[in-house]
């Protein structure tokens, strides 16, 4: 009997020890995972302040420099004051060199803050009381995450370089200072300056047969989020597939591309029968060089 009592005592002690360890472990785990409230109206992938001052329209005047692998120029931003007493505009940037910020015809104070990993560096701009426009003079870096510079060897034609941008998901801030969040939808105009032998196209209204003079004008009248802003520059030609559809591609693959997507206009017509008139004017396609690493991107007016 004494031996059985000792065994029972040892077993009981072991059970109590395990229970105590289990309780401590549960308490430790629960203390390591406190509930974290998430604000439904906050974009955690942007450092901008659209809840206070929101950008509504952007005018771009940019030069594409293949030698330096750099985009430089100005971004003029028109904004509205959501909170009238706020006099600071905060923009998202990543790897940009900011030369100057002007408003009302004169330079205004600005500060490029410390870079935040993955998000970039917020640009704080002091606003004038009676002016709702600022112009930022800037240049991109060679390693801008949203700008892909291809050598001639990486293209189909092997003769000219090529540039395309990819703004999704948070890369627009690497080639334009803006509020890089789907919360903010903007219209934009752009003047793009390129080497005269190359053509620029954008996710905007494109002229299918512009003069090849190295200066190209674009307008996007519908408000879009920043991740849908796109630019490409290269040895491109255009071929129509219908009244509202066509392809841009390098000359050596233009006919094959147009043949591959020849049903685009008829598909657009069938879709309109179900969902109503197409609201974006044209639906053109840009066929990128063979080294393009993505499947595709649904940019408006030019996918």
ROMAR-228738 format. One record per residue (C-alpha): x, y, z. Coordinates in nm, 4 decimals. Layout:
         px         py         pz
          X          Y          Z
...
***
This chain:
         px         py         pz
     0.0000     0.0000     0.0000
     0.2784     0.2412     0.0796
     0.4381     0.1679    -0.2604
     0.1099     0.2377    -0.4456
     0.0664     0.5558    -0.2538
     0.4110     0.6739    -0.3572
     0.3385     0.5976    -0.7242
     0.0085     0.7790    -0.7085
     0.1845     1.0751    -0.5463
     0.4484     1.0893    -0.8213
     0.1844     1.0657    -1.0944
    -0.0223     1.3371    -0.9314
     0.2830     1.5615    -0.8964
     0.3708     1.5104    -1.2637
     0.0166     1.5979    -1.3734
     0.0172     1.9119    -1.1652
     0.3541     2.0123    -1.3098
     0.2343     1.9616    -1.6669
    -0.0818     2.1570    -1.5994
     0.1190     2.4421    -1.4511
     0.3563     2.4449    -1.7514
     0.0629     2.4408    -1.9918
    -0.0982     2.7328    -1.8111
     0.2258     2.9325    -1.8146
     0.2764     2.8578    -2.1846
    -0.0769     2.9699    -2.2692
    -0.0327     3.2885    -2.0714
     0.2993     3.3561    -2.2455
     0.1540     3.3057    -2.5930
    -0.1455     3.5245    -2.5254
     0.0742     3.8018    -2.3905
     0.2887     3.7927    -2.7070
    -0.0110     3.8412    -2.9370
    -0.2061     4.1415    -2.8113
    -0.4935     4.2606    -3.0304
    -0.3782     4.5295    -3.2746
    -0.6469     4.7744    -3.3851
    -0.6423     4.8572    -3.7573
    -0.7896     5.1857    -3.8782
    -1.0146     5.1188    -4.1760
    -0.9485     5.4624    -4.3299
    -0.5669     5.4494    -4.3099
    -0.3321     5.3245    -4.5820
    -0.0391     5.1662    -4.3980
     0.1665     5.1522    -4.7191
     0.1690     5.5288    -4.7713
     0.3301     5.8097    -4.5730
     0.1163     6.0828    -4.7332
    -0.1625     6.2837    -4.5665
    -0.4668     6.2752    -4.8014
    -0.6978     6.2863    -4.5009
    -0.5746     6.6446    -4.4537
    -0.4646     6.7622    -4.7994
    -0.5573     6.5563    -5.1070
    -0.3950     6.5812    -5.4511
    -0.6554     6.5955    -5.7315
    -0.4562     6.6584    -6.0526
    -0.0935     6.6237    -6.1684
     0.0838     6.8003    -6.4572
     0.4061     6.6251    -6.5557
     0.6868     6.7707    -6.7669
     0.9552     6.5023    -6.7839
     1.2673     6.4212    -6.9825
     1.3715     6.0584    -7.0319
     1.7524     6.0340    -7.0256
     1.8725     5.6901    -7.1378
     2.2395     5.7814    -7.0886
     2.1890     5.8520    -6.7177
     1.8958     5.6075    -6.6868
     1.7055     5.8904    -6.5257
     1.3695     6.0644    -6.5512
     1.3901     6.4307    -6.4546
     1.1606     6.7303    -6.4691
     0.8662     6.8670    -6.2748
     0.5429     6.7449    -6.1224
     0.2835     7.0165    -6.0629
     0.0252     6.8995    -5.8116
    -0.3155     7.0596    -5.7649
    -0.4769     6.9776    -5.4311
    -0.7727     7.0453    -5.2078
    -0.7550     7.1123    -4.8363
    -0.9707     6.8495    -4.6677
    -0.8873     7.0143    -4.3370
    -0.8740     7.3907    -4.4071
    -0.6388     7.4683    -4.1181
    -0.3651     7.2290    -4.2378
    -0.0772     7.3952    -4.4239
     0.1467     7.0949    -4.4915
     0.1282     6.8595    -4.7882
     0.2997     6.5220    -4.7461
     0.3952     6.3209    -5.0560
     0.5384     5.9733    -5.1010
     0.8827     5.9464    -5.2608
     1.1431     5.6737    -5.2946
     1.4965     5.7434    -5.4118
     1.4080     6.0821    -5.5621
     1.6379     6.3829    -5.5636
     1.4305     6.6928    -5.4888
     1.5827     7.0099    -5.6356
     1.3153     7.2656    -5.5509
     0.9499     7.3141    -5.4613
     0.7645     7.6241    -5.5790
     0.4177     7.7629    -5.5216
     0.2690     8.0961    -5.6197
     0.5761     8.1760    -5.8289
     0.8312     8.1365    -5.5493
     1.0191     7.8645    -5.3637
     0.8542     7.7274    -5.0503
     1.0084     7.5340    -4.7588
     1.0208     7.1564    -4.7936
     1.1832     6.8682    -4.6091
     1.2656     6.5189    -4.7299
     1.2414     6.3104    -4.4150
     1.4309     5.9962    -4.3193
     1.3554     5.6960    -4.5369
     1.1256     5.4298    -4.3987
     1.2063     5.0723    -4.5090
     0.9846     4.9563    -4.7975
     0.7873     5.2858    -4.7981
     1.0434     5.5479    -4.8977
     1.0919     5.8997    -4.7659
     0.7988     6.1365    -4.7040
     0.8316     6.4811    -4.8608
     0.6815     6.7539    -4.6394
     0.5908     7.0786    -4.8187
     0.4822     7.4004    -4.6485
     0.1750     7.5455    -4.8215
     0.0818     7.9055    -4.8844
    -0.2545     8.0119    -4.7452
    -0.4153     8.1158    -5.0731
    -0.2511     7.8796    -5.3271
    -0.3604     7.5202    -5.3998
    -0.0796     7.4235    -5.6396
     0.2815     7.3189    -5.5813
     0.5500     7.2248    -5.8344
     0.8238     6.9777    -5.7445
     1.1457     6.9719    -5.9493
     1.3082     6.6322    -5.9156
     1.5027     6.3440    -6.0702
     1.4794     5.9685    -6.0275
     1.7648     5.7445    -5.9230
     1.9213     5.4807    -6.1488
     1.7783     5.2076    -5.9297
     1.4210     5.3439    -5.9170
     1.2065     5.0421    -5.8330
     0.9295     5.1425    -6.0739
     1.1445     5.2217    -6.3797
     1.2885     4.9384    -6.5883
     1.5669     5.0364    -6.8291
     1.6371     4.7832    -7.1034
     1.9491     4.7769    -7.3169
     1.9137     4.7284    -7.6942
     2.0140     4.3640    -7.6476
     1.7059     4.3094    -7.4296
     1.4646     4.4293    -7.7013
     1.3293     4.2512    -8.0074
     1.4952     4.4935    -8.2497
     1.8377     4.4929    -8.0774
     1.8961     4.8547    -8.1907
     1.7405     5.0980    -7.9417
     1.7023     5.1018    -7.5614
     1.3629     5.0758    -7.3960
     1.2004     5.2100    -7.0786
     0.8831     5.0953    -6.9112
     0.7429     5.1762    -6.5684
     0.5572     4.9449    -6.3321
     0.3849     5.1393    -6.0542
     0.1911     4.8598    -5.8889
     0.1807     4.8251    -5.5953
     0.3760     5.1125    -5.4358
     0.6353     5.1994    -5.7020
     0.4839     5.5141    -5.8552
     0.6583     5.7094    -5.5779
     0.9945     5.6043    -5.7264
     0.9368     5.8060    -6.0458
     0.6765     6.0688    -5.9422
     0.6409     6.2496    -5.6082
     0.2739     6.1977    -5.5233
     0.0296     6.0502    -5.2754
     0.0884     5.6860    -5.3640
    -0.2301     5.5284    -5.2342
    -0.5501     5.3861    -5.3914
    -0.7332     5.6277    -5.1610
    -0.6164     5.9091    -5.3884
    -0.7389     5.9209    -5.7491
    -0.6013     6.1842    -5.9806
    -0.6364     6.3089    -6.3344
    -0.3138     6.3996    -6.5106
    -0.1534     6.5654    -6.8097
     0.1999     6.4911    -6.9240
     0.4650     6.6225    -7.1596
     0.7316     6.3575    -7.2150
     1.0595     6.4418    -7.3888
     1.2570     6.1573    -7.5466
     1.5278     6.0962    -7.8061
     1.3602     6.1822    -8.1407
     1.3929     5.8299    -8.2802
     1.1823     5.6869    -7.9961
     0.8099     5.7022    -7.9177
     0.6545     5.7606    -7.5744
     0.3185     5.6133    -7.4737
     0.1257     5.6378    -7.1467
    -0.1809     5.5042    -6.9674
    -0.3713     5.8040    -7.1021
    -0.5102     5.9376    -7.4302
    -0.2451     5.8502    -7.6924
    -0.2250     5.9877    -8.0456
    -0.1783     5.6776    -8.2677
     0.0140     5.8811    -8.5278
     0.2044     6.1617    -8.3519
     0.4915     6.3522    -8.5141
     0.8196     6.1784    -8.4274
     0.9802     6.4884    -8.2804
     1.0719     6.3684    -7.9321
     0.7971     6.5647    -7.7523
     0.4731     6.3824    -7.6701
     0.1590     6.5111    -7.4985
    -0.0864     6.3045    -7.2944
    -0.4033     6.3594    -7.0945
    -0.5957     6.1317    -6.8578
    -0.9362     6.2904    -6.7935
    -1.0686     6.0178    -6.5615
    -0.9386     6.0026    -6.2028
    -0.7210     5.6948    -6.1461
    -0.5105     5.5643    -5.8551
    -0.1366     5.6175    -5.8798
    -0.0530     5.2516    -5.9393
    -0.2219     5.2771    -6.2820
     0.0039     5.5581    -6.4080
     0.2390     5.4080    -6.6679
     0.4999     5.5263    -6.9186
     0.6909     5.3419    -7.1904
     0.9508     5.4735    -7.4359
     1.1054     5.2770    -7.7189
     1.1195     5.1972    -8.0884
     0.7427     5.1563    -8.1145
     0.4976     5.1495    -8.4041
     0.1177     5.1416    -8.4011
    -0.1251     4.9197    -8.5915
    -0.5019     4.9540    -8.5659
    -0.7236     4.6513    -8.5021
    -1.0525     4.8437    -8.5076
    -1.1982     5.1932    -8.4612
    -1.1065     5.2006    -8.0914
    -0.8383     4.9352    -8.0584
    -0.4807     4.8860    -8.1725
    -0.1375     4.7645    -8.0696
     0.1936     4.9381    -8.0041
     0.4967     4.7152    -8.0535
     0.8480     4.7051    -8.1897
     0.8452     4.6951    -8.5724
     0.9674     4.3342    -8.5974
     0.6741     4.1971    -8.3960
     0.4014     4.4507    -8.4841
     0.2124     4.2421    -8.7419
     0.2259     3.9276    -8.5298
     0.0984     4.1210    -8.2270
    -0.1917     4.2725    -8.4214
    -0.2844     3.9270    -8.5522
    -0.2661     3.7726    -8.2062
    -0.5081     4.0304    -8.0601
    -0.7272     4.0816    -8.3687
    -1.0456     3.9914    -8.1756
    -1.0033     4.2805    -7.9298
    -1.2544     4.5131    -8.0985
    -1.5204     4.2411    -8.1262
    -1.4628     4.1442    -7.7624
    -1.5136     4.5073    -7.6649
    -1.8425     4.5183    -7.8552
    -1.9691     4.1985    -7.6913
    -1.8760     4.3298    -7.3476
    -2.0661     4.6543    -7.4118
    -2.3844     4.4576    -7.4809
    -2.3696     4.3244    -7.1249
    -2.2172     4.6110    -6.9269
    -2.2966     4.9224    -7.1285
    -2.0779     5.1643    -7.3270
    -1.7023     5.1544    -7.2795
    -1.6086     5.4697    -7.0873
    -1.2360     5.5002    -7.1581
    -1.2385     5.6123    -7.5241
    -0.9744     5.3704    -7.6589
    -0.8557     5.0247    -7.5571
    -0.5038     4.9866    -7.6962
    -0.2381     4.7289    -7.6112
     0.1346     4.7766    -7.5579
     0.3463     4.4724    -7.6408
     0.6676     4.4972    -7.4432
     1.0059     4.3484    -7.5397
     1.0741     3.9756    -7.4897
     1.2594     4.0425    -7.1629
     0.9434     4.1826    -6.9981
     0.9267     3.9876    -6.6675
     0.5544     4.0212    -6.5879
     0.2384     3.8681    -6.7339
     0.0648     4.2003    -6.7975
    -0.0855     4.5073    -6.6362
    -0.4376     4.6477    -6.6684
    -0.3502     5.0139    -6.7179
    -0.6452     5.2232    -6.8433
    -0.6578     5.3125    -7.2136
    -0.3292     5.1292    -7.2743
    -0.2846     4.7840    -7.1199
***
